[in-house]
């Protein structure tokens, strides 16, 4: 994997760059639609390509439980399995495993938990998590991190951060032994909302030859103000020449704030989850299609939008599909929402290139912020 | 609407033709995917076009209840509403209304029933059913017919057939007053499995200047043998120069049998319903993706198939999507199934053109019949 910063914004820390993986170029800042189960919900790979998507993120933990990483490997790896020949990032599943809370047993060796399917006990270690991702054959892999909820006691956050560091070293060893040309391993900065813990996490991870740095443990209930604060002191200490990835974020306003601070990569379920719920992102704010005001509204979701959904269908038709329980409704609004995020990132990159990111962000959020940041 | 028979098969009553509607040419024999709620379930109009679909059938009764025919009319008619600029046939909803059985009150004037939504009483008359279809703006409309279940007493079947005739005359009057250039109204032959009733129905409907003739009240439990018998004596008495439409059929074997008897049009929910249930039509028989034998099967659904699903995904991947509860599974298998029916009809037309329909049918069903006609 190679990463190049090609342009820095004149008035902020925002940057334009390119990540080159074995499956193509990913222009940054990038938003990656989530394909947990090796599918971006409701959309075909052909539709994702038409939307200009260059990278998606799948989940190693989920795919290991079902259909099993050996099945995916034997079928040619995750790209061939899901018919997606562009970049695939895999999350380790640390976040998901630690969300199981009551059923898990954490030791230095790893985590034991009950499978949500048959209920049998499953054991995941840092080594195993990398072996899964190597079997999947993803382009960018994430280490097994110890995630803590918010709020979190300082000593618990510290222990989790230190364990994440030790686990990342074990991940790195397994990765270095097994990686094939161009595959990458990132680190994940932990430390909850404690500045000294975050900085120690950055320092420790910096000792390893990792290909990029993610900020984990945010957008878990700490609120937008605290998240911004953590990003402020964390991002600027990450290496300039490595991609920076804010995991699980998020809302347009939060993404653009983070781009301004120098973050390069994002992922979130929002465009597809909201799409399935009948909630559309538009330049004029959020549209909830179940609202009766759209019953006879012949306008597209977003007047200026060039996506297939907006070129073809009215709000009234989409609303009808939702009320009729038609699956196509979910597909069409998911498609529009992913397009919305793609366009937002494309415009952000153009703004960085022309040195006008601050102005772009301000104008974009003028409307968005009122709608989304409540 | 214009219909031309361009070629008759040398050894059977099968024929190749073209229906020209205000929204294009429909090559016959044709299979029309069902879009009850103004959407062919899980598929976009763009995907249907790519599959070569030239006509779909929507349901006037359903669209009248939701979103209401005035809404569709005010939004530019059903074509614009659903983003489909090719031919739209609308069924009247007679079949659906009479399926409500216990809650309906039938009189010579029409049918009163309880809306399945709010429960309020709704009244449909022959005139109203045509007014709905005129508001929708479909290309080919169906009259309000009195459908009877199977088995059915002879006097009940006779009364329903005669009422269908009287209602069709009223439909025809309303249609003639309201139709716009090129719109068509078909008749629906009723009479259950009683030969003299069917023939009387054909004779009576023949007195009207209708644009085509459908055979209704079949594929309702009478079984394949009785259906063939009814078609045998009914189809040959229908006018040669008008399209013949076998409603709600069906399985590949039944379709090809009917093509051989001179039927031109078909519709059925099977390709999309089976697609959503994980059941795929293939040249080698039915594939049920929940079956464990497909767990690591890297072959496409159908080896010789050129559809997007088969070009891109393995059976193992599709099975994974179904087990993961992913909506994309339904889309991909529906897409394949519609493609299968499109190809079957395209091959059937080619066979008629080259005078080899009998041979084509025999070879096609060699495999299919074993699988589907049980």
Interface residues (C-beta under 8 A of the other chain):
Chain A: X37 X38 X39 X41 X42 X43 X44 X45 X46 X66 X67 X71 X74 X75 X76 X81 X82 X83 X276 X295 X296 X298 X308 X312 X313 X314 X316 X317 X319 X320 X321 X323 X324 X326 X327 X328 X330 X331 X332
Chain B: X37 X38 X39 X41 X42 X43 X44 X45 X46 X66 X67 X71 X74 X75 X76 X81 X82 X83 X276 X295 X296 X298 X308 X312 X313 X314 X316 X317 X319 X320 X321 X323 X324 X326 X327 X328 X330 X331 X332
